[in-house]
Amino acid sequence: QVQLVESGGGLVQAGESLRLSCAASGSGLSINNMAWHRQAPGKQREFLAVITQGGRTVYAPSLKGRFTISRDNAKNTGYLQMNSLKPKDTAIYYCSVVVGGSTDWGQGTQVTVSS
């Protein structure tokens, strides 16, 4: 079983940046895809970005280049750099990983952007 711990969320003002981290732990990890999603109050969970083990990335078109996903395979850690944050980015941000065909989710980290 994979344990995921997200960190880096917080309260920022519009236009500022945040970097989220997702640390994965577990025995014999070989993480395939790592992804980030978010869920705003009253809305469905929304896909943001995914990165493969080899570093290929796919982003939700709505992000328009403001977010960047990356990973450090040696540390089993993924990152989401978020720039030019807007109040509509306020949500709980979740990371997920695919290991051996199974998907595990973190508990989420709150991001709040004030205007």
Secondary structure as the mmCIF struct_conf table of DSSP 4:
data_model
#
loop_
_struct_conf.conf_type_id
_struct_conf.id
_struct_conf.beg_label_comp_id
_struct_conf.beg_label_asym_id
_struct_conf.beg_label_seq_id
_struct_conf.end_label_comp_id
_struct_conf.end_label_asym_id
_struct_conf.end_label_seq_id
STRN STRN1 GLN A 3 SER A 7
STRN STRN2 GLY A 10 GLN A 13
TURN_TY1_P TURN_TY1_P1 ALA A 14 GLY A 15
STRN STRN3 LEU A 18 SER A 25
TURN_TY1_P TURN_TY1_P2 SER A 27 GLY A 28
STRN STRN4 ILE A 31 GLN A 39
TURN_TY1_P TURN_TY1_P3 PRO A 41 GLY A 42
BEND BEND1 LYS A 43 LYS A 43
STRN STRN5 GLU A 46 ILE A 51
TURN_TY1_P TURN_TY1_P4 GLN A 53 GLY A 54
STRN STRN6 THR A 57 TYR A 59
HELX_RH_3T_P HELX_RH_3T_P1 PRO A 61 LEU A 63
TURN_TY1_P TURN_TY1_P5 LYS A 64 GLY A 65
STRN STRN7 PHE A 67 ASP A 72
HELX_RH_3T_P HELX_RH_3T_P2 ASN A 73 LYS A 75
TURN_TY1_P TURN_TY1_P6 ASN A 76 ASN A 76
STRN STRN8 THR A 77 MET A 82
BEND BEND2 SER A 84 SER A 84
HELX_RH_3T_P HELX_RH_3T_P3 PRO A 87 ASP A 89
STRN STRN9 ALA A 91 VAL A 99
TURN_TY1_P TURN_TY1_P7 GLY A 100 GLY A 101
STRN STRN10 SER A 102 TRP A 105
STRN STRN11 THR A 109 SER A 114
#
